[in-house]
Structures are given as structure tokens and as C-alpha cells.
């Protein structure tokens, strides 16, 4: 049923009754509401925590204004699903731009680890374009034309690519990002602008371009556990096993802390 089958739940956490915060909350709710209306989906439920302020003798600490959106949607056929796991025989790798914005780093995990927020965060430039792209991808899944896929969100494109490689021991990618038209590779890797990486045996680029959806073939799957990435004059050779170990390190430590030793 496409995007219209999706319903959202919004959990708002905001330090209201402080200077400027009520206005910021109003603008955030308005933007969220308009986006949902334009997509044709509803937000029938949620939760508000609007006194997120901790007062001390010499200072007040405000919780950053935050909304967490949870989504539930109709699944017409549980056999027609896509997992974020590369297949050796699943075809080429494609990048689908759902945002139409620039590769801004504001609000990203990359900015956070550099103790920064950033000045500009990527957004959805055209709500109806996003809806159309979403529904076309759903049809491609229904038609069995997508082998694997992953959203580009938390961590950016580089995290998406790595996570698609991590489940398998002898698999990697050979990618050329020139056609994304951004010479700053850090921005391409770490911008958290909305998009998808999919694997397909079909010419997805041509299919989507006929629908005026931005899609770029960016590379192919290899049988070596290496992520080789070219972007203009830069070439990166990233060992999957090395970054899988780093990726698992924190969760492994947490598991050791939580598990009783015999």
C-alpha cells in the first residue's frame, strides 16, 4: 500500500517555559505536521515530556529539544523483504538520493565526535519527491528487483556501506563516487542526508531516472573483504575485518559488563 499505510508516533522532549524554547517547539511541531500531511500519513499517538530542565544552585541544564519518531506500516507479503546484507550474486550497488539537498554535516555523528553541532543539516527538499521515491522503491521490492538495501541515516554513507559488508566474511565493494558530484569525501561519507543504498541485478538507475528520481550506480560487489572507494583523485582501501572489530568493540564490552561471569 506504499507510504500511505505508515503511521507514526511522536515522542517530544523539550525544556519548555525557558526563553525561546516554546517558539522552537511550535516550529518543530509545525514542520513535523506539515511533512506528515504532505506525505499523506498520520501521527495518531505520541508522548510529551515538556519540562526537561534540571536546576542547580549555580546553573540550569536544558535537555536539547528532541523528537523521536517511531513508525509502523502495513506489510502485504512477509516473503518480499530486503535485508541490509550484501549478496555475492545480487548485482551492482546503487545510491538513491531521497533528499535532493547538499552533503551537509550539521547534526551528524561526525560533527558530534568533533564536539560540534554544525551550522547546516541536510533536509528533505521536496516532500512529494520523497513520497514518490519511497513508493517506487516499494514497488521494486514487490517486483523482486532489489537484492539488498540499507537506509543512509545514523553515521552516514560509510556506515551504511560497512554494515552491508559486516555480516559476511568474504565480501566487499569496489565503488566510484565521482557521479555524486561532491569532491569532499568526508561530506559524502559522513553526511546523514536521507538516501538509500541498494543492490540489484537490474538497471535500477535507468528505471528510476525515467521517473525523475535521482539514482546513481556507484559500484559492484567483490569477493575480497575490502571496501575500495574512489572519489575523484582520492582512493581509499578499507579492510572490512578491521572496522567490523571496531564496530563490535563497544557492544562486546557492554555484553561482558552485563553478563555474569562463571
C-alpha positions in Angstrom: 0.0 0.0 0.0 3.0 2.3 -0.1 3.8 5.2 2.2 0.1 5.9 3.0 0.0 2.6 5.0 2.5 4.1 7.5 1.5 5.6 10.9 3.8 7.5 13.2 4.2 8.0 16.9 6.0 11.2 18.1 7.8 11.4 21.5 8.6 15.1 22.2 11.1 16.0 24.9 11.6 19.8 25.3 12.7 22.3 28.0 9.6 24.5 27.8 8.9 27.7 29.7 12.5 28.8 29.1 13.4 31.7 26.8 12.8 30.9 23.2 12.0 27.2 23.8 8.2 27.4 23.4 8.7 29.1 20.0 11.2 26.5 18.9 8.9 23.7 19.9 6.0 25.2 18.0 8.1 25.5 14.8 9.3 21.9 15.2 5.8 20.6 15.7 4.5 22.6 12.7 7.3 21.3 10.5 6.7 17.7 11.5 3.0 18.1 11.0 3.3 19.7 7.5 5.8 17.0 6.4 3.4 14.2 7.6 0.4 15.8 5.9 2.3 16.2 2.6 3.3 12.6 2.7 -0.3 11.5 3.4 0.5 9.8 6.7 -0.8 10.4 10.2 0.6 10.8 13.7 -2.3 9.4 15.9 -0.3 9.0 19.0 2.8 10.1 21.0 4.1 11.4 24.3 5.1 14.7 25.6 7.9 15.5 28.2 7.9 19.3 28.2 9.7 20.1 31.5 13.1 18.8 30.6 15.1 21.2 32.7 17.4 20.4 35.7 18.1 23.3 38.1 21.2 23.5 40.2 22.4 26.2 42.6 24.6 28.0 40.0 23.2 26.8 36.7 20.3 25.3 34.8 20.8 22.4 32.4 18.4 22.2 29.4 17.7 19.0 27.5 18.2 19.6 23.8 14.8 19.9 22.1 14.2 16.4 20.7 11.5 14.4 18.9 11.8 10.6 18.4 9.6 9.3 15.7 8.5 5.6 15.6 6.9 4.2 12.5 4.6 1.2 11.9 3.4 0.1 8.4 1.5 -2.5 6.6 3.4 -5.5 5.1 1.4 -7.1 2.3 3.8 -10.0 1.9 6.4 -11.0 4.5 8.3 -13.0 1.9 9.1 -9.8 -0.1 11.6 -8.1 2.2 15.0 -6.6 1.8 17.8 -7.1 4.4 21.0 -4.9 4.7 23.2 -7.9 3.8 25.2 -7.9 0.5 24.8 -10.9 -1.8 27.7 -12.1 -3.8 25.4 -12.6 -6.8 23.0 -9.8 -6.0 24.1 -7.4 -8.7 25.5 -3.8 -8.6 25.4 -1.1 -6.0 23.1 2.0 -6.4 22.8 5.2 -4.5 19.3 6.7 -4.3 19.1 10.3 -3.2 15.9 10.9 -1.2 16.9 14.3 -0.1 17.9 16.4 -3.1 20.0 18.5 -0.6 23.7 19.0 -0.3 26.0 16.8 1.8 25.8 19.0 4.9 27.4 17.7 8.1 25.3 19.5 10.7 23.6 17.3 13.2 25.7 14.3 12.2 27.6 11.8 14.4 30.8 13.0 12.6 30.1 16.6 13.9 29.4 15.2 17.4 32.7 13.4 17.8 34.4 16.7 16.9 32.5 18.4 19.7 30.4 20.3 17.2 26.8 20.6 16.1 27.4 22.2 12.7 25.7 25.1 11.0 23.5 23.3 8.4 21.9 19.9 8.5 20.5 18.2 5.3 16.8 18.1 4.9 14.1 16.8 2.5 13.9 19.5 -0.2 10.7 18.2 -1.8 8.1 16.2 0.2 6.3 14.9 -2.9 9.6 13.7 -4.5 10.4 11.8 -1.3 7.0 10.1 -1.3 7.3 9.2 -5.0 10.8 7.7 -4.5 9.7 5.7 -1.4 6.7 4.2 -3.2 8.8 3.3 -6.3 11.3 1.5 -4.2 8.5 -0.4 -2.5 7.3 -1.5 -6.0 10.8 -2.6 -6.9 10.9 -4.7 -3.8 7.5 -6.2 -4.6 8.7 -7.0 -8.1 11.8 -8.8 -6.7 14.2 -6.3 -8.3 16.2 -5.4 -5.2 18.6 -8.0 -3.6 19.6 -6.0 -0.6 19.3 -2.5 0.8 20.1 -0.1 3.6 19.0 3.4 4.5 21.5 6.2 4.9 20.9 7.7 8.3 22.8 7.3 11.5 26.5 7.6 10.7 26.2 8.4 7.1 27.0 6.6 3.8 30.3 5.0 5.1 28.4 3.4 8.0 25.8 2.1 5.6 28.4 0.5 3.3 30.3 -1.1 6.1 27.1 -2.5 7.8 26.1 -4.1 4.5 29.5 -5.9 4.4 29.8 -6.9 8.1 27.5 -9.9 8.1 29.7 -11.8 5.6 33.3 -12.8 5.9 34.4 -12.7 2.2 32.6 -9.8 0.6 33.4 -6.2 -0.2 32.7 -3.4 -2.6 34.6 -1.5 -5.4 33.0 1.9 -5.6 33.4 5.1 -7.7 31.6 8.1 -6.1 32.5 10.7 -8.8 29.0 10.9 -10.1 27.7 12.1 -6.7 29.4 15.3 -7.6 31.0 16.1 -4.2 34.7 16.4 -4.1 34.9 16.5 -0.3 34.8 12.8 0.5 34.3 13.4 4.3 31.0 15.0 3.4 29.9 12.1 1.3 31.0 9.6 3.9 29.5 11.3 7.0 26.6 13.5 5.9 23.4 11.9 7.2 21.1 13.2 4.5 18.3 10.9 3.6 19.0 8.3 1.0 19.2 4.6 0.2 21.9 2.2 -0.9 20.5 -0.8 -2.8 21.9 -3.8 -4.6 20.2 -5.1 -7.7 20.8 -7.3 -10.8 18.6 -4.9 -12.8 19.4 -1.4 -14.3 17.8 0.4 -11.4 19.5 3.7 -12.5 17.6 3.8 -15.8 14.3 2.7 -14.2 14.4 5.5 -11.6 15.6 8.1 -14.0 12.5 7.5 -16.1 10.6 8.5 -13.0 12.8 11.6 -12.4 14.3 10.0 -9.2 18.0 10.6 -8.7 19.8 7.3 -8.7 23.4 6.6 -9.4 25.2 3.3 -10.0 28.2 3.6 -7.7 29.9 0.2 -7.9 30.0 -3.6 -7.6 30.4 -6.4 -5.1 33.7 -8.2 -4.8 34.8 -11.4 -3.1 37.5 -9.7 -1.2 36.7 -8.2 2.3 37.9 -4.8 1.2 35.9 -1.6 0.7 37.7 0.2 -2.1 36.3 3.7 -2.7 37.4 6.2 -5.4 36.2 9.8 -5.3 37.9 12.0 -7.9 41.6 11.9 -7.0 41.2 10.1 -3.7 41.3 6.3 -3.3 40.5 4.5 0.0 41.2 0.8 0.8 39.3 -0.1 3.9 39.7 -3.5 5.5 36.3 -4.8 6.4 37.6 -7.1 9.3 39.4 -4.1 10.9 36.3 -2.0 11.0 34.0 -4.9 11.9 36.1 -5.3 15.0 35.9 -1.6 15.9 32.1 -1.7 15.2 31.6 -4.6 17.6 34.0 -3.4 20.3 31.6 -1.3 22.4 28.7 -3.8 22.3 31.2 -6.5 23.2 32.3 -4.6 26.3 28.7 -3.9 27.2 27.9 -7.6 26.9 30.8 -8.5 29.1 29.7 -6.0 31.7 26.1 -7.2 31.7 26.8 -11.0 31.6 27.6 -12.8 34.8 31.0 -14.4 34.9 31.0 -18.1 35.7 
